[in-house]
Amino acid sequence: MKTLHHILLAAAMIAPGALVAGAATAQVGGVAVADPEAAVANSKAWATARTQIQTTYKAQIDQANARRQAISTELQPLVTAYQTAAAAPGATEASLRSQATAIQTREQAGNAELQRLTAPASRAQAYALEQISAKLPDAVNAAVRAKNVSLLLRPNAALFAQPTADITAAITAELDRTVPTVGITPPANWQPGQQGQQAAAPAAAAPASNRAPTGR
């Protein structure tokens, strides 16, 4: 689920609403495709949470956007000077090293500053997404049963698929039914991935509890 978080967190801050799954109504011959990340991104719970986060953390997001632009403006003269020096006759890696280091140092400091500014919003996003993602397996299973699917693939795993073979929208509909809303305020001790780890622990212990005793 870490990949899902990375994709959707980036989408929420940079291009909200950019992840849109194609409409679908049925699968073909027992084989279907689905994009789980798009199913979560299109859910009503995520749309609502995203709006709430943008409102709740507007000051921090606006500040981060302003600083991002300011940092870019600060870096531009350094980059231009580096490019000019690199194009000059006799330029070498050694002669350019100090300029390259200055650019890299300033860029790293800027990124660290932006991460601090956006940390509260990013944490809220991760918490909301984790709550929705926890219901994703059940939503997939429900959609598969409803569509009588015997084989489900990701779209990029299929060489060709009819639009009607895409059940992403059906999975989103199940998510909307089972998790209509989520919270955006994580508990003080919450860490991303914590819910999945807690759910996996009993499953990992199950084989041991089911093991037959060994007679001597």
Secondary structure as UniProt FT lines:
FT   HELIX           2..14
FT   TURN            16..17
FT   TURN            29..30
FT   STRAND          31..33
FT   HELIX           36..41
FT   HELIX           44..56
FT   HELIX           58..87
FT   TURN            89..90
FT   HELIX           93..133
FT   TURN            134..135
FT   HELIX           136..147
FT   STRAND          151..153
FT   HELIX           155..157
FT   HELIX           163..165
FT   HELIX           168..178
FT   TURN            188..189
FT   TURN            192..193
FT   HELIX           194..210
//
